[in-house]
């Protein structure tokens, strides 16, 4: 899982796909954190992406870094604990500090469950990581 976390951090921006009815929806994300051995994402509970993930927790994430790319399939699980939000803020202070506070009532963190990540390139064999 640490390889996946580091990869996403190196990307800077990665893309998360959800479904809205029969239409896929993709948007950029940039903040990730490890908490209690799980990979966490963050969003605002007023955004459509959050409602989409609650309705259908299956997501796919992709990103590129230095000639390689990652694809992650997973289910997201909301975590309402303050400790998880604080950890996300600590690990992403520069990008999240002006948008969220741990107790603002808008910040939601979700962790990945049943995740399978594949890191690929044009030259090397794919590397698959399950977490």
DRENDO-1510 file (C-alpha; in Angstrom, 1 decimal, always signed):
<recs>
REC; n; res; u; v; w
REC; 1; UNK; +0.0; +0.0; +0.0 .
REC; 2; UNK; +2.9; +2.4; +0.7 .
REC; 3; UNK; +4.0; +2.0; -3.0 .
REC; 4; UNK; +0.5; +3.1; -4.0 .
REC; 5; UNK; +0.5; +6.0; -1.6 .
REC; 6; UNK; +3.9; +7.2; -2.7 .
REC; 7; UNK; +2.9; +6.9; -6.4 .
REC; 8; UNK; -0.2; +9.0; -5.9 .
REC; 9; UNK; +1.7; +11.7; -4.0 .
REC; 10; UNK; +4.3; +11.8; -6.8 .
REC; 11; UNK; +1.6; +12.2; -9.4 .
REC; 12; UNK; +0.4; +15.3; -7.6 .
REC; 13; UNK; -2.9; +15.1; -9.5 .
REC; 14; UNK; -4.8; +11.8; -10.0 .
REC; 15; UNK; -8.2; +11.1; -11.3 .
REC; 16; UNK; -11.1; +9.4; -9.6 .
REC; 17; UNK; -14.0; +8.0; -11.5 .
REC; 18; UNK; -17.5; +7.4; -10.1 .
REC; 19; UNK; -20.9; +6.7; -11.7 .
REC; 20; UNK; -24.0; +8.9; -11.8 .
REC; 21; UNK; -26.8; +6.7; -13.2 .
REC; 22; UNK; -25.4; +5.2; -16.4 .
REC; 23; UNK; -22.8; +8.1; -16.9 .
REC; 24; UNK; -19.2; +7.8; -15.7 .
REC; 25; UNK; -17.9; +10.9; -13.9 .
REC; 26; UNK; -14.2; +11.7; -13.6 .
REC; 27; UNK; -12.5; +14.5; -11.6 .
REC; 28; UNK; -9.1; +15.4; -10.4 .
REC; 29; UNK; -8.0; +14.7; -6.8 .
REC; 30; UNK; -4.7; +15.5; -5.2 .
REC; 31; UNK; -4.8; +14.7; -1.4 .
REC; 32; UNK; -4.1; +11.2; +0.0 .
REC; 33; UNK; -3.0; +9.9; +3.4 .
REC; 34; UNK; -2.3; +6.7; +5.2 .
REC; 35; UNK; -4.2; +6.2; +8.4 .
REC; 36; UNK; -4.3; +3.0; +10.4 .
REC; 37; UNK; -2.9; +1.0; +7.5 .
REC; 38; UNK; -5.5; +2.3; +5.0 .
REC; 39; UNK; -5.3; +4.7; +2.1 .
REC; 40; UNK; -7.6; +7.7; +2.5 .
REC; 41; UNK; -9.1; +10.3; +0.2 .
REC; 42; UNK; -10.9; +13.5; +1.1 .
REC; 43; UNK; -13.8; +15.4; -0.4 .
REC; 44; UNK; -16.5; +17.9; +0.5 .
REC; 45; UNK; -19.9; +16.4; +1.5 .
REC; 46; UNK; -21.7; +19.1; -0.6 .
REC; 47; UNK; -20.1; +17.8; -3.9 .
REC; 48; UNK; -21.8; +15.4; -6.3 .
REC; 49; UNK; -18.8; +13.1; -6.1 .
REC; 50; UNK; -19.5; +12.4; -2.4 .
REC; 51; UNK; -23.1; +11.6; -3.1 .
REC; 52; UNK; -22.1; +9.4; -6.0 .
REC; 53; UNK; -19.7; +7.5; -3.8 .
REC; 54; UNK; -22.3; +7.0; -1.1 .
REC; 55; UNK; -24.8; +5.6; -3.7 .
REC; 56; UNK; -22.2; +3.4; -5.4 .
REC; 57; UNK; -18.9; +2.9; -3.5 .
REC; 58; UNK; -17.1; +1.4; -6.4 .
REC; 59; UNK; -14.5; +3.8; -7.8 .
REC; 60; UNK; -11.5; +3.7; -10.1 .
REC; 61; UNK; -8.4; +5.9; -9.8 .
REC; 62; UNK; -5.8; +6.6; -12.4 .
REC; 63; UNK; -2.7; +8.8; -12.6 .
REC; 64; UNK; +0.6; +9.1; -14.5 .
REC; 65; UNK; +4.2; +9.7; -13.3 .
REC; 66; UNK; +7.4; +9.7; -15.2 .
REC; 67; UNK; +6.4; +7.4; -18.1 .
REC; 68; UNK; +4.3; +5.0; -15.9 .
REC; 69; UNK; +0.7; +4.9; -14.9 .
REC; 70; UNK; -1.4; +3.5; -12.1 .
REC; 71; UNK; -4.9; +2.2; -12.2 .
REC; 72; UNK; -6.7; +1.4; -8.9 .
REC; 73; UNK; -10.1; -0.3; -8.5 .
REC; 74; UNK; -11.6; -0.2; -5.0 .
REC; 75; UNK; -14.6; +0.5; -2.9 .
REC; 76; UNK; -14.7; +3.6; -0.7 .
REC; 77; UNK; -15.8; +3.5; +2.9 .
REC; 78; UNK; -16.7; +6.8; +4.7 .
REC; 79; UNK; -14.9; +7.3; +8.1 .
REC; 80; UNK; -16.6; +9.9; +10.3 .
REC; 81; UNK; -13.9; +9.9; +13.0 .
REC; 82; UNK; -12.2; +13.2; +13.7 .
REC; 83; UNK; -8.8; +11.5; +14.0 .
REC; 84; UNK; -9.0; +10.4; +10.3 .
REC; 85; UNK; -9.8; +14.0; +9.2 .
REC; 86; UNK; -7.0; +15.4; +11.4 .
REC; 87; UNK; -4.5; +12.9; +9.8 .
REC; 88; UNK; -5.6; +13.9; +6.3 .
REC; 89; UNK; -5.1; +17.6; +7.2 .
REC; 90; UNK; -1.7; +17.0; +8.7 .
REC; 91; UNK; -0.5; +15.1; +5.7 .
REC; 92; UNK; -1.9; +17.6; +3.2 .
REC; 93; UNK; -1.6; +20.9; +5.0 .
REC; 94; UNK; -0.5; +22.9; +1.9 .
REC; 95; UNK; -3.3; +21.8; -0.3 .
REC; 96; UNK; -6.2; +21.4; +2.2 .
REC; 97; UNK; -5.4; +23.9; +4.9 .
REC; 98; UNK; -7.3; +26.7; +3.2 .
REC; 99; UNK; -10.3; +24.6; +2.3 .
REC; 100; UNK; -11.0; +22.5; +5.3 .
REC; 101; UNK; -10.9; +22.2; +9.1 .
REC; 102; UNK; -11.4; +19.0; +10.9 .
REC; 103; UNK; -14.7; +20.1; +12.5 .
REC; 104; UNK; -16.1; +22.3; +9.7 .
REC; 105; UNK; -19.0; +19.9; +8.9 .
REC; 106; UNK; -18.0; +19.7; +5.2 .
REC; 107; UNK; -14.8; +17.6; +5.2 .
REC; 108; UNK; -15.3; +13.9; +4.5 .
REC; 109; UNK; -12.7; +11.3; +4.5 .
REC; 110; UNK; -13.1; +7.8; +2.9 .
REC; 111; UNK; -10.7; +4.9; +2.8 .
REC; 112; UNK; -10.2; +2.3; +0.0 .
REC; 113; UNK; -11.3; -1.2; +0.6 .
REC; 114; UNK; -10.7; -4.3; -1.6 .
REC; 115; UNK; -8.3; -2.3; -3.6 .
REC; 116; UNK; -6.2; -3.6; -6.5 .
REC; 117; UNK; -3.6; -1.2; -7.9 .
REC; 118; UNK; -1.7; -1.9; -11.1 .
REC; 119; UNK; +1.4; +0.2; -12.0 .
REC; 120; UNK; +2.3; -0.2; -15.7 .
REC; 121; UNK; +4.7; +1.1; -18.3 .
REC; 122; UNK; +5.5; +0.5; -22.0 .
REC; 123; UNK; +8.7; -1.3; -21.0 .
REC; 124; UNK; +8.3; -3.2; -17.7 .
REC; 125; UNK; +5.9; -5.9; -16.6 .
REC; 126; UNK; +2.9; -4.6; -14.7 .
REC; 127; UNK; +3.1; -4.6; -10.9 .
REC; 128; UNK; -0.1; -5.5; -9.1 .
REC; 129; UNK; -0.7; -4.5; -5.4 .
REC; 130; UNK; -3.7; -5.6; -3.4 .
REC; 131; UNK; -4.6; -3.8; -0.2 .
</recs>
